[in-house]
Structures are given as structure tokens and as C-alpha cells.
Amino acid sequence: MAKRKFYVVWNGLKTGIFTSWSDCERQVKGVEGACYKSFDTREEAERAYASHPSEYIFRKTARGKRGKNSTLHCPDSVKNSNAIAVDAACSGNPGLMEYRGVYLPNEQQLFHFGPTYGTNNIGEFLAIVHAMALIDKNKDWKGMAIYSDSRNAIKWVTEGKCKTRLVRDAQTEELYQLIARAEQWLATHLLRPSLYKWNTEEWGEIPADFGRK
């Protein structure tokens, strides 16, 4: 049985504490500046809701390491860089998957895809290629870099192949078509934006994170 989570919404259509992701999502999806986070216990959630969100979204522990329910500040040189941060989320693995990319300095969402049936690694892979393709198409975005917190996805992109073991069937055929397009793009675009690994242990969750952990 999945462990129960409590979701605090500081800024959304409605604010408060919600006991399911679906209820939380209804309050924050599509809301500019939405601010929310999950907690393991109601006590933690109530304490967080009574506090300013910066105490939990950007909180540094005494040892400078990532603490439970906390996010560290990444260096200004990274935070303010001309870059896109990408991430994926999956309800189950495989399960309903979605991914998105945000502009790192202001965390404005640049693109979002899903949900569709897949895996987290596939979502991470597609998110990187999606960001690369957008940068390639937009002359004003030249010089942008990309950050991902997925070692597997970075490796797959570098090798030009999505090495998933997801069964290919009627349910996943559309996703496999997207994978094929992404692999084709990588094969025909040897000059790509710089791709970096997001240092989660030192910097906290990547800004494109969906906040469901």
C-alpha cells in the first residue's frame, strides 16, 4: 500500500492541506506562481502551512546537506544562468508520466507534456530532447544550456538512444513514436546545447520538479 502523503498548498486556487495528489493538483495546475509541497505526516504539513513557504522550499540544514522536506539553494552562477531545467514525474513506474521544462532564472514554465503512459526515465529523456529542439528552433535561445537530474536520461541522450525496457504494445505505441522522433532528432543534430547534471544533493530539487516526493 502506498504511503499516505499530505500536500500543503500555500498559493493556488485554494490553499490548505490536502490528503491526495489529485486534490492538490486541482488547486495548483495552471496557476502561475503556485507553491506547494508534500509531507509525510499531518503534523509536518500543519507546521509548514502555518509558516512561510520559503522555510520549506528553500531551507538549508545545519550541515549544508539536503534535509527531509527541504530544498537547498543552488549557486547563483547556476540559478541565474541562461538555461532550461527539465524534469519528469510518473505515478507508478510504468504509469501516467508527464514532463516539463522551466527557464532557470525565473522558473517560468516553457513547456509541458502529458500525462501519458510511460516511465520516469523515458519522460526525462524526452524532456531533454524537447528542450534541445526548442533551443535549436528559437534563434533568441541560442547559447541556452540544459540541466537534468537524471543520469540515465543524460546518458541516453549522449548515446542518442532511449534504452528503455518498457513493453511496446497498443498502450505504448504513441509513446514509442515520440521516442523514435526524439532519437531521429538526435541523429540529425550533432551540434546540441550544453547538457549538465543537476547536483541534487548539494542544490536540492531541480526547479522543474513536480513536488510529489
URDATA-V554443 format. One record per residue. N is the residue number from 1. RES is the residue in three letters. PHI is phi in radians with two decimals (999 if undefined). Layout:
BEGIN
N/RES/PHI
N/RES/PHI
END
This chain:
BEGIN
1/MET/999
2/ALA/-1.15
3/LYS/-1.23
4/ARG/-1.26
5/LYS/-2.08
6/PHE/-2.12
7/TYR/-1.94
8/VAL/-1.69
9/VAL/-2.01
10/TRP/-1.50
11/ASN/-2.45
12/GLY/-3.06
13/LEU/-1.02
14/LYS/-2.27
15/THR/-1.87
16/GLY/2.45
17/ILE/-1.99
18/PHE/-2.12
19/THR/-1.81
20/SER/-2.55
21/TRP/-1.12
22/SER/-1.08
23/ASP/-1.17
24/CYS/-1.12
25/GLU/-1.04
26/ARG/-1.10
27/GLN/-1.49
28/VAL/-2.02
29/LYS/-1.14
30/GLY/1.38
31/VAL/-1.61
32/GLU/-1.13
33/GLY/1.35
34/ALA/-0.98
35/CYS/-2.33
36/TYR/-2.78
37/LYS/-2.84
38/SER/-1.69
39/PHE/-2.39
40/ASP/-1.40
41/THR/-2.29
42/ARG/-1.14
43/GLU/-1.03
44/GLU/-1.09
45/ALA/-1.13
46/GLU/-1.14
47/ARG/-1.14
48/ALA/-1.19
49/TYR/-1.13
50/ALA/-1.40
51/SER/-1.95
52/HIS/-1.31
53/PRO/-1.04
54/SER/-1.09
55/GLU/-1.19
56/TYR/-2.08
57/ILE/-1.40
58/PHE/-2.31
59/ARG/-2.17
60/LYS/-1.85
61/THR/-1.46
62/ALA/-1.04
63/ARG/-1.57
64/GLY/1.36
65/LYS/-1.80
66/ARG/-1.21
67/GLY/-1.74
68/LYS/-1.10
69/ASN/1.05
70/SER/-2.34
71/THR/-2.28
72/LEU/-1.52
73/HIS/-1.37
74/CYS/-1.49
75/PRO/-1.02
76/ASP/-1.02
77/SER/-1.10
78/VAL/-1.56
79/LYS/-0.99
80/ASN/-1.71
81/SER/-1.32
82/ASN/-1.37
83/ALA/-2.62
84/ILE/-1.90
85/ALA/-1.77
86/VAL/-2.13
87/ASP/-2.81
88/ALA/-2.29
89/ALA/-2.43
90/CYS/-2.47
91/SER/-1.53
92/GLY/1.64
93/ASN/-2.53
94/PRO/-1.38
95/GLY/3.11
96/LEU/-1.26
97/MET/-2.04
98/GLU/-2.56
99/TYR/-2.48
100/ARG/-2.73
101/GLY/-2.34
102/VAL/-2.22
103/TYR/-1.34
104/LEU/-1.02
105/PRO/-1.06
106/ASN/-2.08
107/GLU/1.04
108/GLN/-1.25
109/GLN/-1.25
110/LEU/-1.72
111/PHE/-2.75
112/HIS/-2.61
113/PHE/-2.33
114/GLY/1.88
115/PRO/-1.45
116/THR/-2.56
117/TYR/-1.27
118/GLY/-3.10
119/THR/-2.22
120/ASN/-1.11
121/ASN/-1.09
122/ILE/-1.10
123/GLY/-1.04
124/GLU/-1.09
125/PHE/-1.07
126/LEU/-1.11
127/ALA/-1.11
128/ILE/-1.11
129/VAL/-1.15
130/HIS/-1.01
131/ALA/-1.09
132/MET/-1.06
133/ALA/-1.13
134/LEU/-1.15
135/ILE/-1.09
136/ASP/-1.13
137/LYS/-1.36
138/ASN/-1.73
139/LYS/-1.11
140/ASP/-1.31
141/TRP/-1.73
142/LYS/-1.01
143/GLY/1.63
144/MET/-1.17
145/ALA/-1.86
146/ILE/-2.33
147/TYR/-2.03
148/SER/-2.39
149/ASP/-1.69
150/SER/-1.83
151/ARG/-1.13
152/ASN/-1.05
153/ALA/-1.13
154/ILE/-1.08
155/LYS/-1.11
156/TRP/-1.07
157/VAL/-1.12
158/THR/-1.04
159/GLU/-1.48
160/GLY/1.33
161/LYS/-2.50
162/CYS/-1.48
163/LYS/-1.61
164/THR/-1.39
165/ARG/-1.87
166/LEU/-1.06
167/VAL/-1.09
168/ARG/-1.64
169/ASP/-2.59
170/ALA/-1.06
171/GLN/-1.24
172/THR/-1.89
173/GLU/-1.03
174/GLU/-1.08
175/LEU/-1.12
176/TYR/-1.12
177/GLN/-1.15
178/LEU/-1.14
179/ILE/-1.05
180/ALA/-1.07
181/ARG/-1.12
182/ALA/-1.13
183/GLU/-1.13
184/GLN/-1.13
185/TRP/-1.08
186/LEU/-1.10
187/ALA/-1.21
188/THR/-1.87
189/HIS/-2.26
190/LEU/-1.36
191/LEU/-1.59
192/ARG/-2.16
193/PRO/-1.07
194/SER/-1.12
195/LEU/-2.13
196/TYR/-2.18
197/LYS/-1.45
198/TRP/-1.29
199/ASN/-1.51
200/THR/-1.06
201/GLU/-1.08
202/GLU/-1.71
203/TRP/-1.88
204/GLY/1.51
205/GLU/-1.13
206/ILE/-1.08
207/PRO/-1.01
208/ALA/-1.45
209/ASP/-0.98
210/PHE/-1.49
211/GLY/1.23
212/ARG/-1.94
213/LYS/-1.39
END
